[in-house]
Amino acid sequence: LHLDDTTAENGALHVVPGSHLLGRVDPGDISELRRDLGEVVCGIPAGGVMAMRPLLLHASSPTQGARRRVLHVEYAAEDLPCGLAWME
């Protein structure tokens, strides 16, 4: 849940579309996947919600002045795949 507008200038999330379908990705493969699959900046207005799969490759840049407050909540109805585990 975004408490502030989130834009490219204040560190909006960058995602690699479809990367969650690949399972756990070796860190050495991320640059190639970003190049091959592309990258999308997910600007979200204040009050907006972004829902995503846990294995979606994502990153954000440091904010450039404007604040970026987000409530991050994780839900799951089943165990995580690929040997991953929820941190308690």
Summary of the structure (lengths in Angstrom):
residues: 88
radius of gyration: 14.2
end to end distance: 21.6
largest distance: 39.0
contacts: 187
relative contact order: 0.34
helix: 20%
strand: 15%
